[in-house]
């Protein structure tokens, strides 16, 4: 398994709303709290929102942060 870009950021997804925009917001908020730069957060959000499907968006999330 690959290590995410920010393994220090852990975001629980299993108990949350499955709306992709909610998930992107939750990840962005967790990244902000962890001190990730605004430029990187914007890059993450753009990559996740430009994904072609829900599954691809989740894959982007998992490339950036730890998920549970």
mmCIF file as Biopython writes it, N, C-alpha, C and O atoms, coordinates in Angstrom:
data_model
#
loop_
_atom_site.group_PDB
_atom_site.id
_atom_site.type_symbol
_atom_site.label_atom_id
_atom_site.label_alt_id
_atom_site.label_comp_id
_atom_site.label_asym_id
_atom_site.label_entity_id
_atom_site.label_seq_id
_atom_site.pdbx_PDB_ins_code
_atom_site.Cartn_x
_atom_site.Cartn_y
_atom_site.Cartn_z
_atom_site.occupancy
_atom_site.B_iso_or_equiv
_atom_site.auth_seq_id
_atom_site.auth_asym_id
_atom_site.pdbx_PDB_model_num
ATOM 1   N N  . UNK A ? 1  ? 0.841   -1.184 0.000   1.0 0.0 1  A 1 
ATOM 2   C CA . UNK A ? 1  ? 0.000   0.000  0.000   1.0 0.0 1  A 1 
ATOM 3   C C  . UNK A ? 1  ? 0.881   1.240  0.000   1.0 0.0 1  A 1 
ATOM 4   O O  . UNK A ? 1  ? 1.923   1.264  0.655   1.0 0.0 1  A 1 
ATOM 5   N N  . UNK A ? 2  ? 0.473   2.257  -0.722  1.0 0.0 2  A 1 
ATOM 6   C CA . UNK A ? 2  ? 1.252   3.482  -0.829  1.0 0.0 2  A 1 
ATOM 7   C C  . UNK A ? 2  ? 0.994   4.401  0.348   1.0 0.0 2  A 1 
ATOM 8   O O  . UNK A ? 2  ? -0.106  4.440  0.898   1.0 0.0 2  A 1 
ATOM 9   N N  . UNK A ? 3  ? 2.018   5.134  0.722   1.0 0.0 3  A 1 
ATOM 10  C CA . UNK A ? 3  ? 1.880   6.114  1.797   1.0 0.0 3  A 1 
ATOM 11  C C  . UNK A ? 3  ? 1.313   7.401  1.216   1.0 0.0 3  A 1 
ATOM 12  O O  . UNK A ? 3  ? 1.791   7.872  0.184   1.0 0.0 3  A 1 
ATOM 13  N N  . UNK A ? 4  ? 0.302   7.976  1.857   1.0 0.0 4  A 1 
ATOM 14  C CA . UNK A ? 4  ? -0.257  9.229  1.344   1.0 0.0 4  A 1 
ATOM 15  C C  . UNK A ? 4  ? 0.724   10.383 1.490   1.0 0.0 4  A 1 
ATOM 16  O O  . UNK A ? 4  ? 1.677   10.314 2.266   1.0 0.0 4  A 1 
ATOM 17  N N  . UNK A ? 5  ? 0.478   11.425 0.743   1.0 0.0 5  A 1 
ATOM 18  C CA . UNK A ? 5  ? 1.329   12.610 0.756   1.0 0.0 5  A 1 
ATOM 19  C C  . UNK A ? 5  ? 1.422   13.216 2.158   1.0 0.0 5  A 1 
ATOM 20  O O  . UNK A ? 5  ? 2.480   13.712 2.547   1.0 0.0 5  A 1 
ATOM 21  N N  . UNK A ? 6  ? 0.330   13.182 2.914   1.0 0.0 6  A 1 
ATOM 22  C CA . UNK A ? 6  ? 0.300   13.722 4.276   1.0 0.0 6  A 1 
ATOM 23  C C  . UNK A ? 6  ? -0.203  12.643 5.243   1.0 0.0 6  A 1 
ATOM 24  O O  . UNK A ? 6  ? -1.357  12.675 5.669   1.0 0.0 6  A 1 
ATOM 25  N N  . UNK A ? 7  ? 0.671   11.688 5.585   1.0 0.0 7  A 1 
ATOM 26  C CA . UNK A ? 7  ? 0.246   10.600 6.472   1.0 0.0 7  A 1 
ATOM 27  C C  . UNK A ? 7  ? -0.061  11.072 7.895   1.0 0.0 7  A 1 
ATOM 28  O O  . UNK A ? 7  ? -0.689  10.344 8.664   1.0 0.0 7  A 1 
ATOM 29  N N  . UNK A ? 8  ? 0.371   12.270 8.247   1.0 0.0 8  A 1 
ATOM 30  C CA . UNK A ? 8  ? 0.082   12.808 9.583   1.0 0.0 8  A 1 
ATOM 31  C C  . UNK A ? 8  ? -1.372  13.281 9.706   1.0 0.0 8  A 1 
ATOM 32  O O  . UNK A ? 8  ? -1.847  13.553 10.808  1.0 0.0 8  A 1 
ATOM 33  N N  . UNK A ? 9  ? -2.064  13.374 8.589   1.0 0.0 9  A 1 
ATOM 34  C CA . UNK A ? 9  ? -3.464  13.799 8.582   1.0 0.0 9  A 1 
ATOM 35  C C  . UNK A ? 9  ? -4.329  12.549 8.421   1.0 0.0 9  A 1 
ATOM 36  O O  . UNK A ? 9  ? -4.228  11.841 7.420   1.0 0.0 9  A 1 
ATOM 37  N N  . UNK A ? 10 ? -5.179  12.284 9.415   1.0 0.0 10 A 1 
ATOM 38  C CA . UNK A ? 10 ? -6.086  11.137 9.359   1.0 0.0 10 A 1 
ATOM 39  C C  . UNK A ? 10 ? -7.521  11.646 9.357   1.0 0.0 10 A 1 
ATOM 40  O O  . UNK A ? 10 ? -7.911  12.457 10.197  1.0 0.0 10 A 1 
ATOM 41  N N  . UNK A ? 11 ? -8.291  11.157 8.406   1.0 0.0 11 A 1 
ATOM 42  C CA . UNK A ? 11 ? -9.682  11.583 8.271   1.0 0.0 11 A 1 
ATOM 43  C C  . UNK A ? 11 ? -10.586 10.354 8.276   1.0 0.0 11 A 1 
ATOM 44  O O  . UNK A ? 11 ? -10.470 9.498  7.399   1.0 0.0 11 A 1 
ATOM 45  N N  . UNK A ? 12 ? -11.486 10.260 9.258   1.0 0.0 12 A 1 
ATOM 46  C CA . UNK A ? 12 ? -12.442 9.150  9.245   1.0 0.0 12 A 1 
ATOM 47  C C  . UNK A ? 12 ? -13.518 9.385  8.184   1.0 0.0 12 A 1 
ATOM 48  O O  . UNK A ? 12 ? -14.122 10.456 8.131   1.0 0.0 12 A 1 
ATOM 49  N N  . UNK A ? 13 ? -13.748 8.396  7.354   1.0 0.0 13 A 1 
ATOM 50  C CA . UNK A ? 13 ? -14.758 8.533  6.300   1.0 0.0 13 A 1 
ATOM 51  C C  . UNK A ? 13 ? -15.898 7.543  6.450   1.0 0.0 13 A 1 
ATOM 52  O O  . UNK A ? 13 ? -16.989 7.785  5.933   1.0 0.0 13 A 1 
ATOM 53  N N  . UNK A ? 14 ? -15.679 6.447  7.135   1.0 0.0 14 A 1 
ATOM 54  C CA . UNK A ? 14 ? -16.676 5.380  7.175   1.0 0.0 14 A 1 
ATOM 55  C C  . UNK A ? 14 ? -17.963 5.776  7.882   1.0 0.0 14 A 1 
ATOM 56  O O  . UNK A ? 14 ? -19.017 5.205  7.600   1.0 0.0 14 A 1 
ATOM 57  N N  . UNK A ? 15 ? -17.901 6.738  8.790   1.0 0.0 15 A 1 
ATOM 58  C CA . UNK A ? 15 ? -19.098 7.114  9.542   1.0 0.0 15 A 1 
ATOM 59  C C  . UNK A ? 15 ? -19.723 8.419  9.059   1.0 0.0 15 A 1 
ATOM 60  O O  . UNK A ? 15 ? -20.555 8.995  9.760   1.0 0.0 15 A 1 
ATOM 61  N N  . UNK A ? 16 ? -19.343 8.887  7.892   1.0 0.0 16 A 1 
ATOM 62  C CA . UNK A ? 16 ? -19.776 10.197 7.427   1.0 0.0 16 A 1 
ATOM 63  C C  . UNK A ? 16 ? -20.636 10.120 6.177   1.0 0.0 16 A 1 
ATOM 64  O O  . UNK A ? 16 ? -20.745 9.086  5.517   1.0 0.0 16 A 1 
ATOM 65  N N  . UNK A ? 17 ? -21.239 11.258 5.888   1.0 0.0 17 A 1 
ATOM 66  C CA . UNK A ? 17 ? -22.024 11.451 4.681   1.0 0.0 17 A 1 
ATOM 67  C C  . UNK A ? 17 ? -21.168 11.082 3.470   1.0 0.0 17 A 1 
ATOM 68  O O  . UNK A ? 17 ? -19.987 11.425 3.431   1.0 0.0 17 A 1 
ATOM 69  N N  . UNK A ? 18 ? -21.729 10.404 2.499   1.0 0.0 18 A 1 
ATOM 70  C CA . UNK A ? 18 ? -21.000 9.990  1.319   1.0 0.0 18 A 1 
ATOM 71  C C  . UNK A ? 18 ? -20.906 11.038 0.238   1.0 0.0 18 A 1 
ATOM 72  O O  . UNK A ? 18 ? -20.371 10.764 -0.836  1.0 0.0 18 A 1 
ATOM 73  N N  . UNK A ? 19 ? -21.415 12.240 0.491   1.0 0.0 19 A 1 
ATOM 74  C CA . UNK A ? 19 ? -21.349 13.311 -0.491  1.0 0.0 19 A 1 
ATOM 75  C C  . UNK A ? 19 ? -19.896 13.701 -0.710  1.0 0.0 19 A 1 
ATOM 76  O O  . UNK A ? 19 ? -19.186 14.032 0.240   1.0 0.0 19 A 1 
ATOM 77  N N  . UNK A ? 20 ? -19.455 13.662 -1.959  1.0 0.0 20 A 1 
ATOM 78  C CA . UNK A ? 20 ? -18.048 13.912 -2.260  1.0 0.0 20 A 1 
ATOM 79  C C  . UNK A ? 20 ? -17.618 15.325 -1.868  1.0 0.0 20 A 1 
ATOM 80  O O  . UNK A ? 20 ? -16.475 15.517 -1.453  1.0 0.0 20 A 1 
ATOM 81  N N  . UNK A ? 21 ? -18.490 16.305 -1.987  1.0 0.0 21 A 1 
ATOM 82  C CA . UNK A ? 21 ? -18.119 17.671 -1.619  1.0 0.0 21 A 1 
ATOM 83  C C  . UNK A ? 21 ? -17.958 17.798 -0.109  1.0 0.0 21 A 1 
ATOM 84  O O  . UNK A ? 21 ? -17.099 18.544 0.362   1.0 0.0 21 A 1 
ATOM 85  N N  . UNK A ? 22 ? -18.766 17.087 0.643   1.0 0.0 22 A 1 
ATOM 86  C CA . UNK A ? 22 ? -18.619 17.046 2.099   1.0 0.0 22 A 1 
ATOM 87  C C  . UNK A ? 22 ? -17.274 16.425 2.464   1.0 0.0 22 A 1 
ATOM 88  O O  . UNK A ? 22 ? -16.568 16.930 3.337   1.0 0.0 22 A 1 
ATOM 89  N N  . UNK A ? 23 ? -16.926 15.339 1.801   1.0 0.0 23 A 1 
ATOM 90  C CA . UNK A ? 23 ? -15.665 14.650 2.070   1.0 0.0 23 A 1 
ATOM 91  C C  . UNK A ? 23 ? -14.481 15.555 1.745   1.0 0.0 23 A 1 
ATOM 92  O O  . UNK A ? 23 ? -13.544 15.650 2.537   1.0 0.0 23 A 1 
ATOM 93  N N  . UNK A ? 24 ? -14.510 16.215 0.603   1.0 0.0 24 A 1 
ATOM 94  C CA . UNK A ? 24 ? -13.430 17.127 0.225   1.0 0.0 24 A 1 
ATOM 95  C C  . UNK A ? 24 ? -13.291 18.239 1.260   1.0 0.0 24 A 1 
ATOM 96  O O  . UNK A ? 24 ? -12.177 18.603 1.639   1.0 0.0 24 A 1 
ATOM 97  N N  . UNK A ? 25 ? -14.411 18.772 1.713   1.0 0.0 25 A 1 
ATOM 98  C CA . UNK A ? 25 ? -14.380 19.806 2.746   1.0 0.0 25 A 1 
ATOM 99  C C  . UNK A ? 25 ? -13.807 19.298 4.050   1.0 0.0 25 A 1 
ATOM 100 O O  . UNK A ? 25 ? -13.026 19.989 4.703   1.0 0.0 25 A 1 
ATOM 101 N N  . UNK A ? 26 ? -14.189 18.104 4.430   1.0 0.0 26 A 1 
ATOM 102 C CA . UNK A ? 26 ? -13.686 17.525 5.674   1.0 0.0 26 A 1 
ATOM 103 C C  . UNK A ? 26 ? -12.175 17.288 5.604   1.0 0.0 26 A 1 
ATOM 104 O O  . UNK A ? 26 ? -11.453 17.554 6.564   1.0 0.0 26 A 1 
ATOM 105 N N  . UNK A ? 27 ? -11.715 16.793 4.479   1.0 0.0 27 A 1 
ATOM 106 C CA . UNK A ? 27 ? -10.277 16.566 4.304   1.0 0.0 27 A 1 
ATOM 107 C C  . UNK A ? 27 ? -9.528  17.902 4.303   1.0 0.0 27 A 1 
ATOM 108 O O  . UNK A ? 27 ? -8.484  18.027 4.942   1.0 0.0 27 A 1 
ATOM 109 N N  . UNK A ? 28 ? -10.051 18.884 3.597   1.0 0.0 28 A 1 
ATOM 110 C CA . UNK A ? 28 ? -9.406  20.206 3.567   1.0 0.0 28 A 1 
ATOM 111 C C  . UNK A ? 28 ? -9.303  20.804 4.964   1.0 0.0 28 A 1 
ATOM 112 O O  . UNK A ? 28 ? -8.284  21.395 5.321   1.0 0.0 28 A 1 
ATOM 113 N N  . UNK A ? 29 ? -10.353 20.650 5.742   1.0 0.0 29 A 1 
ATOM 114 C CA . UNK A ? 29 ? -10.349 21.170 7.113   1.0 0.0 29 A 1 
ATOM 115 C C  . UNK A ? 29 ? -9.308  20.457 7.970   1.0 0.0 29 A 1 
ATOM 116 O O  . UNK A ? 29 ? -8.596  21.094 8.746   1.0 0.0 29 A 1 
ATOM 117 N N  . UNK A ? 30 ? -9.220  19.142 7.828   1.0 0.0 30 A 1 
ATOM 118 C CA . UNK A ? 30 ? -8.226  18.371 8.582   1.0 0.0 30 A 1 
ATOM 119 C C  . UNK A ? 30 ? -6.808  18.760 8.164   1.0 0.0 30 A 1 
ATOM 120 O O  . UNK A ? 30 ? -5.906  18.833 8.999   1.0 0.0 30 A 1 
ATOM 121 N N  . UNK A ? 31 ? -6.619  19.007 6.877   1.0 0.0 31 A 1 
ATOM 122 C CA . UNK A ? 31 ? -5.308  19.424 6.390   1.0 0.0 31 A 1 
ATOM 123 C C  . UNK A ? 31 ? -4.941  20.798 6.948   1.0 0.0 31 A 1 
ATOM 124 O O  . UNK A ? 31 ? -3.794  21.032 7.327   1.0 0.0 31 A 1 
ATOM 125 N N  . UNK A ? 32 ? -5.911  21.698 6.996   1.0 0.0 32 A 1 
ATOM 126 C CA . UNK A ? 32 ? -5.665  23.036 7.544   1.0 0.0 32 A 1 
ATOM 127 C C  . UNK A ? 32 ? -5.259  22.942 9.004   1.0 0.0 32 A 1 
ATOM 128 O O  . UNK A ? 32 ? -4.297  23.578 9.435   1.0 0.0 32 A 1 
ATOM 129 N N  . UNK A ? 33 ? -6.001  22.143 9.761   1.0 0.0 33 A 1 
ATOM 130 C CA . UNK A ? 33 ? -5.684  21.961 11.186  1.0 0.0 33 A 1 
ATOM 131 C C  . UNK A ? 33 ? -4.289  21.375 11.394  1.0 0.0 33 A 1 
ATOM 132 O O  . UNK A ? 33 ? -3.644  21.651 12.405  1.0 0.0 33 A 1 
ATOM 133 N N  . UNK A ? 34 ? -3.824  20.569 10.441  1.0 0.0 34 A 1 
ATOM 134 C CA . UNK A ? 34 ? -2.508  19.943 10.542  1.0 0.0 34 A 1 
ATOM 135 C C  . UNK A ? 34 ? -1.389  20.856 10.036  1.0 0.0 34 A 1 
ATOM 136 O O  . UNK A ? 34 ? -0.214  20.491 10.087  1.0 0.0 34 A 1 
ATOM 137 N N  . UNK A ? 35 ? -1.755  22.030 9.553   1.0 0.0 35 A 1 
ATOM 138 C CA . UNK A ? 35 ? -0.735  22.979 9.108   1.0 0.0 35 A 1 
ATOM 139 C C  . UNK A ? 35 ? -0.315  22.841 7.661   1.0 0.0 35 A 1 
ATOM 140 O O  . UNK A ? 35 ? 0.722   23.375 7.269   1.0 0.0 35 A 1 
ATOM 141 N N  . UNK A ? 36 ? -1.094  22.138 6.859   1.0 0.0 36 A 1 
ATOM 142 C CA . UNK A ? 36 ? -0.790  22.021 5.439   1.0 0.0 36 A 1 
ATOM 143 C C  . UNK A ? 36 ? -1.050  23.376 4.786   1.0 0.0 36 A 1 
ATOM 144 O O  . UNK A ? 36 ? -2.050  24.031 5.080   1.0 0.0 36 A 1 
ATOM 145 N N  . UNK A ? 37 ? -0.158  23.789 3.910   1.0 0.0 37 A 1 
ATOM 146 C CA . UNK A ? 37 ? -0.261  25.107 3.288   1.0 0.0 37 A 1 
ATOM 147 C C  . UNK A ? 37 ? -1.549  25.261 2.478   1.0 0.0 37 A 1 
ATOM 148 O O  . UNK A ? 37 ? -2.117  24.281 1.996   1.0 0.0 37 A 1 
ATOM 149 N N  . UNK A ? 38 ? -1.989  26.488 2.342   1.0 0.0 38 A 1 
ATOM 150 C CA . UNK A ? 38 ? -3.212  26.752 1.571   1.0 0.0 38 A 1 
ATOM 151 C C  . UNK A ? 38 ? -3.027  26.355 0.112   1.0 0.0 38 A 1 
ATOM 152 O O  . UNK A ? 38 ? -3.977  25.921 -0.539  1.0 0.0 38 A 1 
ATOM 153 N N  . UNK A ? 39 ? -1.809  26.500 -0.405  1.0 0.0 39 A 1 
ATOM 154 C CA . UNK A ? 39 ? -1.555  26.118 -1.794  1.0 0.0 39 A 1 
ATOM 155 C C  . UNK A ? 39 ? -1.757  24.615 -1.986  1.0 0.0 39 A 1 
ATOM 156 O O  . UNK A ? 39 ? -2.361  24.182 -2.967  1.0 0.0 39 A 1 
ATOM 157 N N  . UNK A ? 40 ? -1.247  23.829 -1.043  1.0 0.0 40 A 1 
ATOM 158 C CA . UNK A ? 40 ? -1.432  22.380 -1.153  1.0 0.0 40 A 1 
ATOM 159 C C  . UNK A ? 40 ? -2.889  21.988 -0.972  1.0 0.0 40 A 1 
ATOM 160 O O  . UNK A ? 40 ? -3.381  21.091 -1.657  1.0 0.0 40 A 1 
ATOM 161 N N  . UNK A ? 41 ? -3.587  22.655 -0.051  1.0 0.0 41 A 1 
ATOM 162 C CA . UNK A ? 41 ? -5.010  22.359 0.142   1.0 0.0 41 A 1 
ATOM 163 C C  . UNK A ? 41 ? -5.802  22.681 -1.118  1.0 0.0 41 A 1 
ATOM 164 O O  . UNK A ? 41 ? -6.699  21.929 -1.500  1.0 0.0 41 A 1 
ATOM 165 N N  . UNK A ? 42 ? -5.475  23.788 -1.760  1.0 0.0 42 A 1 
ATOM 166 C CA . UNK A ? 42 ? -6.146  24.151 -3.010  1.0 0.0 42 A 1 
ATOM 167 C C  . UNK A ? 42 ? -5.838  23.143 -4.108  1.0 0.0 42 A 1 
ATOM 168 O O  . UNK A ? 42 ? -6.717  22.785 -4.892  1.0 0.0 42 A 1 
ATOM 169 N N  . UNK A ? 43 ? -4.592  22.686 -4.164  1.0 0.0 43 A 1 
ATOM 170 C CA . UNK A ? 43 ? -4.204  21.681 -5.150  1.0 0.0 43 A 1 
ATOM 171 C C  . UNK A ? 43 ? -4.983  20.386 -4.923  1.0 0.0 43 A 1 
ATOM 172 O O  . UNK A ? 43 ? -5.486  19.781 -5.869  1.0 0.0 43 A 1 
ATOM 173 N N  . UNK A ? 44 ? -5.077  19.964 -3.654  1.0 0.0 44 A 1 
ATOM 174 C CA . UNK A ? 44 ? -5.849  18.765 -3.325  1.0 0.0 44 A 1 
ATOM 175 C C  . UNK A ? 44 ? -7.307  18.921 -3.777  1.0 0.0 44 A 1 
ATOM 176 O O  . UNK A ? 44 ? -7.848  18.054 -4.463  1.0 0.0 44 A 1 
ATOM 177 N N  . UNK A ? 45 ? -7.932  20.034 -3.386  1.0 0.0 45 A 1 
ATOM 178 C CA . UNK A ? 45 ? -9.348  20.240 -3.698  1.0 0.0 45 A 1 
ATOM 179 C C  . UNK A ? 45 ? -9.583  20.253 -5.207  1.0 0.0 45 A 1 
ATOM 180 O O  . UNK A ? 45 ? -10.557 19.672 -5.684  1.0 0.0 45 A 1 
ATOM 181 N N  . UNK A ? 46 ? -8.713  20.902 -5.951  1.0 0.0 46 A 1 
ATOM 182 C CA . UNK A ? 46 ? -8.866  20.949 -7.401  1.0 0.0 46 A 1 
ATOM 183 C C  . UNK A ? 46 ? -8.753  19.548 -7.995  1.0 0.0 46 A 1 
ATOM 184 O O  . UNK A ? 46 ? -9.540  19.170 -8.864  1.0 0.0 46 A 1 
ATOM 185 N N  . UNK A ? 47 ? -7.778  18.788 -7.527  1.0 0.0 47 A 1 
ATOM 186 C CA . UNK A ? 47 ? -7.589  17.427 -8.025  1.0 0.0 47 A 1 
ATOM 187 C C  . UNK A ? 47 ? -8.802  16.548 -7.696  1.0 0.0 47 A 1 
ATOM 188 O O  . UNK A ? 47 ? -9.269  15.785 -8.542  1.0 0.0 47 A 1 
ATOM 189 N N  . UNK A ? 48 ? -9.300  16.661 -6.477  1.0 0.0 48 A 1 
ATOM 190 C CA . UNK A ? 48 ? -10.448 15.841 -6.066  1.0 0.0 48 A 1 
ATOM 191 C C  . UNK A ? 48 ? -11.724 16.240 -6.808  1.0 0.0 48 A 1 
ATOM 192 O O  . UNK A ? 48 ? -12.514 15.375 -7.185  1.0 0.0 48 A 1 
ATOM 193 N N  . UNK A ? 49 ? -11.931 17.538 -7.019  1.0 0.0 49 A 1 
ATOM 194 C CA . UNK A ? 49 ? -13.150 17.987 -7.699  1.0 0.0 49 A 1 
ATOM 195 C C  . UNK A ? 49 ? -13.114 17.733 -9.197  1.0 0.0 49 A 1 
ATOM 196 O O  . UNK A ? 49 ? -14.161 17.649 -9.840  1.0 0.0 49 A 1 
ATOM 197 N N  . UNK A ? 50 ? -11.921 17.611 -9.754  1.0 0.0 50 A 1 
ATOM 198 C CA . UNK A ? 50 ? -11.808 17.349 -11.186 1.0 0.0 50 A 1 
ATOM 199 C C  . UNK A ? 50 ? -11.814 15.859 -11.516 1.0 0.0 50 A 1 
ATOM 200 O O  . UNK A ? 50 ? -11.707 15.482 -12.683 1.0 0.0 50 A 1 
ATOM 201 N N  . UNK A ? 51 ? -11.938 15.023 -10.509 1.0 0.0 51 A 1 
ATOM 202 C CA . UNK A ? 51 ? -12.014 13.583 -10.746 1.0 0.0 51 A 1 
ATOM 203 C C  . UNK A ? 51 ? -13.274 13.274 -11.550 1.0 0.0 51 A 1 
ATOM 204 O O  . UNK A ? 51 ? -14.276 13.982 -11.458 1.0 0.0 51 A 1 
ATOM 205 N N  . UNK A ? 52 ? -13.205 12.224 -12.324 1.0 0.0 52 A 1 
ATOM 206 C CA . UNK A ? 52 ? -14.314 11.875 -13.214 1.0 0.0 52 A 1 
ATOM 207 C C  . UNK A ? 52 ? -15.424 11.091 -12.548 1.0 0.0 52 A 1 
ATOM 208 O O  . UNK A ? 52 ? -16.508 10.937 -13.112 1.0 0.0 52 A 1 
ATOM 209 N N  . UNK A ? 53 ? -15.157 10.586 -11.333 1.0 0.0 53 A 1 
ATOM 210 C CA . UNK A ? 53 ? -16.177 9.797  -10.655 1.0 0.0 53 A 1 
ATOM 211 C C  . UNK A ? 53 ? -15.991 9.909  -9.144  1.0 0.0 53 A 1 
ATOM 212 O O  . UNK A ? 53 ? -14.976 10.407 -8.657  1.0 0.0 53 A 1 
ATOM 213 N N  . UNK A ? 54 ? -16.989 9.436  -8.428  1.0 0.0 54 A 1 
ATOM 214 C CA . UNK A ? 54 ? -16.924 9.402  -6.969  1.0 0.0 54 A 1 
ATOM 215 C C  . UNK A ? 54 ? -15.742 8.554  -6.514  1.0 0.0 54 A 1 
ATOM 216 O O  . UNK A ? 54 ? -14.990 8.955  -5.625  1.0 0.0 54 A 1 
ATOM 217 N N  . UNK A ? 55 ? -15.579 7.385  -7.122  1.0 0.0 55 A 1 
ATOM 218 C CA . UNK A ? 55 ? -14.478 6.496  -6.741  1.0 0.0 55 A 1 
ATOM 219 C C  . UNK A ? 55 ? -13.125 7.144  -7.000  1.0 0.0 55 A 1 
ATOM 220 O O  . UNK A ? 55 ? -12.208 7.015  -6.189  1.0 0.0 55 A 1 
ATOM 221 N N  . UNK A ? 56 ? -12.998 7.826  -8.103  1.0 0.0 56 A 1 
ATOM 222 C CA . UNK A ? 56 ? -11.737 8.498  -8.412  1.0 0.0 56 A 1 
ATOM 223 C C  . UNK A ? 56 ? -11.465 9.615  -7.401  1.0 0.0 56 A 1 
ATOM 224 O O  . UNK A ? 56 ? -10.317 9.834  -7.013  1.0 0.0 56 A 1 
ATOM 225 N N  . UNK A ? 57 ? -12.509 10.316 -6.976  1.0 0.0 57 A 1 
ATOM 226 C CA . UNK A ? 57 ? -12.343 11.349 -5.947  1.0 0.0 57 A 1 
ATOM 227 C C  . UNK A ? 57 ? -11.842 10.739 -4.648  1.0 0.0 57 A 1 
ATOM 228 O O  . UNK A ? 57 ? -10.968 11.305 -3.991  1.0 0.0 57 A 1 
ATOM 229 N N  . UNK A ? 58 ? -12.390 9.584  -4.271  1.0 0.0 58 A 1 
ATOM 230 C CA . UNK A ? 58 ? -11.929 8.908  -3.058  1.0 0.0 58 A 1 
ATOM 231 C C  . UNK A ? 58 ? -10.479 8.454  -3.196  1.0 0.0 58 A 1 
ATOM 232 O O  . UNK A ? 58 ? -9.725  8.486  -2.223  1.0 0.0 58 A 1 
ATOM 233 N N  . UNK A ? 59 ? -10.092 8.041  -4.368  1.0 0.0 59 A 1 
ATOM 234 C CA . UNK A ? 59 ? -8.704  7.649  -4.593  1.0 0.0 59 A 1 
ATOM 235 C C  . UNK A ? 59 ? -7.775  8.844  -4.414  1.0 0.0 59 A 1 
ATOM 236 O O  . UNK A ? 59 ? -6.679  8.707  -3.871  1.0 0.0 59 A 1 
ATOM 237 N N  . UNK A ? 60 ? -8.212  10.013 -4.869  1.0 0.0 60 A 1 
ATOM 238 C CA . UNK A ? 60 ? -7.430  11.238 -4.675  1.0 0.0 60 A 1 
ATOM 239 C C  . UNK A ? 60 ? -7.278  11.504 -3.180  1.0 0.0 60 A 1 
ATOM 240 O O  . UNK A ? 60 ? -6.178  11.788 -2.705  1.0 0.0 60 A 1 
ATOM 241 N N  . UNK A ? 61 ? -8.376  11.412 -2.443  1.0 0.0 61 A 1 
ATOM 242 C CA . UNK A ? 61 ? -8.336  11.615 -0.988  1.0 0.0 61 A 1 
ATOM 243 C C  . UNK A ? 61 ? -7.302  10.684 -0.364  1.0 0.0 61 A 1 
ATOM 244 O O  . UNK A ? 61 ? -6.496  11.114 0.461   1.0 0.0 61 A 1 
ATOM 245 N N  . UNK A ? 62 ? -7.323  9.421  -0.751  1.0 0.0 62 A 1 
ATOM 246 C CA . UNK A ? 62 ? -6.417  8.435  -0.156  1.0 0.0 62 A 1 
ATOM 247 C C  . UNK A ? 62 ? -4.966  8.651  -0.570  1.0 0.0 62 A 1 
ATOM 248 O O  . UNK A ? 62 ? -4.057  8.199  0.126   1.0 0.0 62 A 1 
ATOM 249 N N  . UNK A ? 63 ? -4.731  9.336  -1.693  1.0 0.0 63 A 1 
ATOM 250 C CA . UNK A ? 63 ? -3.358  9.672  -2.065  1.0 0.0 63 A 1 
ATOM 251 C C  . UNK A ? 63 ? -2.810  10.824 -1.251  1.0 0.0 63 A 1 
ATOM 252 O O  . UNK A ? 63 ? -1.596  10.982 -1.125  1.0 0.0 63 A 1 
ATOM 253 N N  . UNK A ? 64 ? -3.713  11.636 -0.692  1.0 0.0 64 A 1 
ATOM 254 C CA . UNK A ? 64 ? -3.297  12.818 0.050   1.0 0.0 64 A 1 
ATOM 255 C C  . UNK A ? 64 ? -3.236  12.609 1.551   1.0 0.0 64 A 1 
ATOM 256 O O  . UNK A ? 64 ? -2.331  13.133 2.201   1.0 0.0 64 A 1 
ATOM 257 N N  . UNK A ? 65 ? -4.189  11.846 2.136   1.0 0.0 65 A 1 
ATOM 258 C CA . UNK A ? 65 ? -4.261  11.692 3.595   1.0 0.0 65 A 1 
ATOM 259 C C  . UNK A ? 65 ? -4.582  10.244 3.970   1.0 0.0 65 A 1 
ATOM 260 O O  . UNK A ? 65 ? -5.001  9.444  3.133   1.0 0.0 65 A 1 
ATOM 261 N N  . UNK A ? 66 ? -4.373  9.933  5.252   1.0 0.0 66 A 1 
ATOM 262 C CA . UNK A ? 66 ? -4.791  8.633  5.795   1.0 0.0 66 A 1 
ATOM 263 C C  . UNK A ? 66 ? -6.305  8.683  5.990   1.0 0.0 66 A 1 
ATOM 264 O O  . UNK A ? 66 ? -6.851  9.709  6.396   1.0 0.0 66 A 1 
ATOM 265 N N  . UNK A ? 67 ? -6.970  7.582  5.702   1.0 0.0 67 A 1 
ATOM 266 C CA . UNK A ? 67 ? -8.409  7.507  5.920   1.0 0.0 67 A 1 
ATOM 267 C C  . UNK A ? 67 ? -8.710  6.297  6.791   1.0 0.0 67 A 1 
ATOM 268 O O  . UNK A ? 67 ? -7.974  5.310  6.795   1.0 0.0 67 A 1 
ATOM 269 N N  . UNK A ? 68 ? -9.819  6.399  7.535   1.0 0.0 68 A 1 
ATOM 270 C CA . UNK A ? 68 ? -10.259 5.282  8.370   1.0 0.0 68 A 1 
ATOM 271 C C  . UNK A ? 68 ? -11.714 5.020  8.089   1.0 0.0 68 A 1 
ATOM 272 O O  . UNK A ? 68 ? -12.304 4.117  8.681   1.0 0.0 68 A 1 
#
